[in-house]
């Protein structure tokens, strides 16, 4: 079936056109169609962490099922806003594209240092094998706590600017569980702000993890 795909602003600059027809299998999802567009225009991959998708004038998720003749739009960040929040809990993968998007949010021309901490799922803990981790959060409180900690760190390092995103749900070995990004004019402030934020996150944010492995499952109190 055929879709009408529209491109605007940043996306149009990469694609080089304002619209085109895209053929996808019947009952394809938005995720399938978007993957086809990115395959056709590989430079779009660097923008996808900040792109939202609309179908027939409504924002939709990647599992939305398309029908013939649908109008699909890749929505870049609008003026005055960003589709990638600086502070968030998310069930979406924290991949390299997401990290680059966060770095772009905090880095300015005055900054000479950019530091990021990436916490990933390892295959062992406390002498036991680990195959998966499940993260559960008291999301409304965790979001407020993360925002408060970012404010606290930026006050402690006045020239710094921070971003942090943490995964929820089931993760496999190698998946990224948390990204912290710090930008500042000098490396000492950037390193200090990054470390302070991840340490405070471990102490005060209501996020729990359940380790899963060959020996069974267990809730544990430490963080990635």
One Martini backbone bead per residue (centre of mass of N, CA, C, O) as a GRO file, in nm:
protein
  224
    1UNK     BB    1   0.102   0.032   0.012
    2UNK     BB    2   0.033   0.383   0.012
    3UNK     BB    3   0.209   0.673   0.117
    4UNK     BB    4   0.218   1.008   0.253
    5UNK     BB    5   0.516   1.191   0.281
    6UNK     BB    6   0.624   1.442   0.509
    7UNK     BB    7   0.853   1.734   0.507
    8UNK     BB    8   1.037   1.928   0.758
    9UNK     BB    9   1.285   2.122   0.789
   10UNK     BB   10   1.535   1.932   0.889
   11UNK     BB   11   1.429   1.694   0.719
   12UNK     BB   12   1.413   1.834   0.441
   13UNK     BB   13   1.719   1.899   0.424
   14UNK     BB   14   1.800   1.596   0.400
   15UNK     BB   15   1.602   1.488   0.175
   16UNK     BB   16   1.514   1.724  -0.054
   17UNK     BB   17   1.199   1.720   0.025
   18UNK     BB   18   0.843   1.750   0.104
   19UNK     BB   19   0.748   1.488  -0.066
   20UNK     BB   20   0.622   1.137  -0.079
   21UNK     BB   21   0.608   0.809  -0.176
   22UNK     BB   22   0.524   0.507   0.019
   23UNK     BB   23   0.590   0.161   0.019
   24UNK     BB   24   0.401  -0.080   0.204
   25UNK     BB   25   0.277  -0.309   0.376
   26UNK     BB   26   0.011  -0.439   0.478
   27UNK     BB   27  -0.036  -0.336   0.801
   28UNK     BB   28   0.168  -0.146   0.872
   29UNK     BB   29   0.374   0.023   1.070
   30UNK     BB   30   0.528   0.300   1.167
   31UNK     BB   31   0.802   0.165   1.220
   32UNK     BB   32   0.833   0.051   0.935
   33UNK     BB   33   0.818   0.320   0.778
   34UNK     BB   34   1.051   0.466   0.919
   35UNK     BB   35   1.270   0.261   0.849
   36UNK     BB   36   1.244   0.310   0.542
   37UNK     BB   37   1.325   0.607   0.545
   38UNK     BB   38   1.606   0.572   0.679
   39UNK     BB   39   1.716   0.383   0.462
   40UNK     BB   40   1.690   0.602   0.237
   41UNK     BB   41   1.796   0.825   0.478
   42UNK     BB   42   2.054   0.792   0.686
   43UNK     BB   43   2.093   1.086   0.821
   44UNK     BB   44   1.830   1.064   1.002
   45UNK     BB   45   1.936   0.898   1.247
   46UNK     BB   46   2.043   1.155   1.416
   47UNK     BB   47   1.724   1.260   1.467
   48UNK     BB   48   1.525   1.038   1.592
   49UNK     BB   49   1.528   1.117   1.903
   50UNK     BB   50   1.360   1.408   1.810
   51UNK     BB   51   1.126   1.253   1.674
   52UNK     BB   52   0.796   1.278   1.560
   53UNK     BB   53   0.482   1.110   1.488
   54UNK     BB   54   0.242   1.155   1.222
   55UNK     BB   55  -0.113   1.077   1.150
   56UNK     BB   56  -0.341   1.264   1.020
   57UNK     BB   57  -0.263   1.493   1.255
   58UNK     BB   58  -0.153   1.266   1.464
   59UNK     BB   59  -0.006   1.144   1.723
   60UNK     BB   60   0.206   0.847   1.731
   61UNK     BB   61   0.299   0.530   1.756
   62UNK     BB   62   0.493   0.270   1.627
   63UNK     BB   63   0.231   0.057   1.651
   64UNK     BB   64   0.077   0.190   1.446
   65UNK     BB   65  -0.164   0.122   1.207
   66UNK     BB   66  -0.176   0.130   0.871
   67UNK     BB   67  -0.322   0.288   0.581
   68UNK     BB   68  -0.417   0.358   0.290
   69UNK     BB   69  -0.326   0.703   0.239
   70UNK     BB   70  -0.165   0.793   0.454
   71UNK     BB   71  -0.029   1.060   0.655
   72UNK     BB   72   0.319   1.099   0.698
   73UNK     BB   73   0.506   1.257   0.974
   74UNK     BB   74   0.813   1.411   1.044
   75UNK     BB   75   0.871   1.565   1.359
   76UNK     BB   76   1.038   1.815   1.445
   77UNK     BB   77   1.142   2.037   1.642
   78UNK     BB   78   1.004   2.303   1.762
   79UNK     BB   79   0.988   2.614   1.825
   80UNK     BB   80   1.092   2.620   2.166
   81UNK     BB   81   1.157   2.302   2.143
   82UNK     BB   82   1.169   1.945   2.251
   83UNK     BB   83   1.149   1.590   2.205
   84UNK     BB   84   1.397   1.586   2.412
   85UNK     BB   85   1.429   1.544   2.727
   86UNK     BB   86   1.644   1.606   2.987
   87UNK     BB   87   1.417   1.468   3.178
   88UNK     BB   88   1.372   1.104   3.209
   89UNK     BB   89   1.151   0.842   3.172
   90UNK     BB   90   1.200   0.527   2.984
   91UNK     BB   91   1.120   0.256   2.745
   92UNK     BB   92   1.333   0.347   2.564
   93UNK     BB   93   1.612   0.338   2.409
   94UNK     BB   94   1.960   0.418   2.507
   95UNK     BB   95   2.118   0.535   2.259
   96UNK     BB   96   2.330   0.711   2.064
   97UNK     BB   97   2.115   0.908   1.968
   98UNK     BB   98   2.019   0.996   2.247
   99UNK     BB   99   2.290   1.103   2.347
  100UNK     BB  100   2.327   1.319   2.127
  101UNK     BB  101   2.069   1.476   2.197
  102UNK     BB  102   2.156   1.550   2.487
  103UNK     BB  103   2.416   1.694   2.417
  104UNK     BB  104   2.274   1.917   2.244
  105UNK     BB  105   2.107   2.038   2.487
  106UNK     BB  106   2.374   2.128   2.675
  107UNK     BB  107   2.549   2.241   2.458
  108UNK     BB  108   2.766   2.523   2.422
  109UNK     BB  109   2.985   2.774   2.325
  110UNK     BB  110   3.101   2.801   2.632
  111UNK     BB  111   3.186   2.504   2.615
  112UNK     BB  112   3.474   2.268   2.692
  113UNK     BB  113   3.286   2.040   2.835
  114UNK     BB  114   3.195   1.682   2.795
  115UNK     BB  115   3.003   1.460   3.003
  116UNK     BB  116   2.941   1.101   3.026
  117UNK     BB  117   2.714   0.862   3.169
  118UNK     BB  118   2.702   0.498   3.132
  119UNK     BB  119   2.459   0.258   3.226
  120UNK     BB  120   2.493  -0.094   3.220
  121UNK     BB  121   2.423  -0.422   3.162
  122UNK     BB  122   2.548  -0.686   3.328
  123UNK     BB  123   2.646  -1.045   3.369
  124UNK     BB  124   2.692  -0.951   3.680
  125UNK     BB  125   2.634  -1.001   4.050
  126UNK     BB  126   2.749  -1.092   4.342
  127UNK     BB  127   2.846  -1.377   4.195
  128UNK     BB  128   2.619  -1.359   3.969
  129UNK     BB  129   2.428  -1.428   3.711
  130UNK     BB  130   2.311  -1.213   3.436
  131UNK     BB  131   2.040  -1.155   3.189
  132UNK     BB  132   1.840  -0.953   3.347
  133UNK     BB  133   1.653  -0.641   3.388
  134UNK     BB  134   1.414  -0.483   3.613
  135UNK     BB  135   1.248  -0.167   3.597
  136UNK     BB  136   1.106   0.022   3.866
  137UNK     BB  137   0.873   0.305   3.909
  138UNK     BB  138   0.782   0.601   4.071
  139UNK     BB  139   0.723   0.815   3.836
  140UNK     BB  140   0.626   1.086   3.953
  141UNK     BB  141   0.849   1.105   4.170
  142UNK     BB  142   1.102   1.050   3.997
  143UNK     BB  143   1.075   1.296   3.817
  144UNK     BB  144   1.092   1.509   4.044
  145UNK     BB  145   1.366   1.418   4.155
  146UNK     BB  146   1.533   1.460   3.901
  147UNK     BB  147   1.472   1.762   3.870
  148UNK     BB  148   1.585   1.845   4.149
  149UNK     BB  149   1.874   1.739   4.105
  150UNK     BB  150   1.944   1.912   3.866
  151UNK     BB  151   1.909   2.179   4.014
  152UNK     BB  152   2.120   2.120   4.234
  153UNK     BB  153   2.367   2.081   4.048
  154UNK     BB  154   2.348   2.355   3.895
  155UNK     BB  155   2.391   2.515   4.164
  156UNK     BB  156   2.672   2.388   4.238
  157UNK     BB  157   2.722   2.429   3.908
  158UNK     BB  158   2.654   2.718   3.752
  159UNK     BB  159   2.788   2.637   3.449
  160UNK     BB  160   2.601   2.404   3.423
  161UNK     BB  161   2.451   2.130   3.220
  162UNK     BB  162   2.180   1.893   3.233
  163UNK     BB  163   2.123   1.532   3.172
  164UNK     BB  164   1.855   1.272   3.217
  165UNK     BB  165   1.808   0.914   3.160
  166UNK     BB  166   1.574   0.641   3.242
  167UNK     BB  167   1.497   0.324   3.255
  168UNK     BB  168   1.228   0.096   3.191
  169UNK     BB  169   1.193  -0.227   3.244
  170UNK     BB  170   1.323  -0.458   3.025
  171UNK     BB  171   1.665  -0.577   3.029
  172UNK     BB  172   1.961  -0.649   2.872
  173UNK     BB  173   2.258  -0.731   2.809
  174UNK     BB  174   2.399  -0.403   2.725
  175UNK     BB  175   2.197  -0.224   2.812
  176UNK     BB  176   2.085   0.095   2.873
  177UNK     BB  177   1.982   0.257   3.183
  178UNK     BB  178   2.176   0.524   3.189
  179UNK     BB  179   2.198   0.886   3.131
  180UNK     BB  180   2.463   1.129   3.179
  181UNK     BB  181   2.488   1.486   3.118
  182UNK     BB  182   2.771   1.724   3.102
  183UNK     BB  183   2.811   2.081   3.086
  184UNK     BB  184   3.111   2.295   3.065
  185UNK     BB  185   3.380   2.502   3.054
  186UNK     BB  186   3.507   2.279   3.251
  187UNK     BB  187   3.608   1.967   3.356
  188UNK     BB  188   3.560   1.977   3.662
  189UNK     BB  189   3.259   2.050   3.649
  190UNK     BB  190   3.163   1.818   3.468
  191UNK     BB  191   3.254   1.583   3.645
  192UNK     BB  192   3.116   1.673   3.910
  193UNK     BB  193   2.824   1.684   3.807
  194UNK     BB  194   2.799   1.394   3.709
  195UNK     BB  195   2.860   1.253   3.979
  196UNK     BB  196   2.643   1.388   4.155
  197UNK     BB  197   2.396   1.289   3.999
  198UNK     BB  198   2.434   0.978   4.017
  199UNK     BB  199   2.451   0.965   4.325
  200UNK     BB  200   2.169   1.093   4.383
  201UNK     BB  201   2.002   0.892   4.230
  202UNK     BB  202   2.075   0.641   4.407
  203UNK     BB  203   1.953   0.766   4.677
  204UNK     BB  204   1.643   0.924   4.581
  205UNK     BB  205   1.531   0.748   4.349
  206UNK     BB  206   1.233   0.559   4.273
  207UNK     BB  207   1.426   0.290   4.176
  208UNK     BB  208   1.401  -0.050   4.073
  209UNK     BB  209   1.567  -0.380   4.072
  210UNK     BB  210   1.556  -0.693   3.889
  211UNK     BB  211   1.728  -0.980   3.899
  212UNK     BB  212   1.809  -1.209   3.624
  213UNK     BB  213   1.881  -1.567   3.638
  214UNK     BB  214   1.974  -1.894   3.678
  215UNK     BB  215   1.911  -1.851   4.010
  216UNK     BB  216   1.698  -1.623   3.954
  217UNK     BB  217   1.524  -1.375   4.151
  218UNK     BB  218   1.605  -1.020   4.251
  219UNK     BB  219   1.585  -0.767   4.461
  220UNK     BB  220   1.772  -0.461   4.449
  221UNK     BB  221   1.940  -0.160   4.589
  222UNK     BB  222   2.101  -0.090   4.364
  223UNK     BB  223   2.264   0.062   4.089
  224UNK     BB  224   2.414   0.100   3.774
   0.00000   0.00000   0.00000
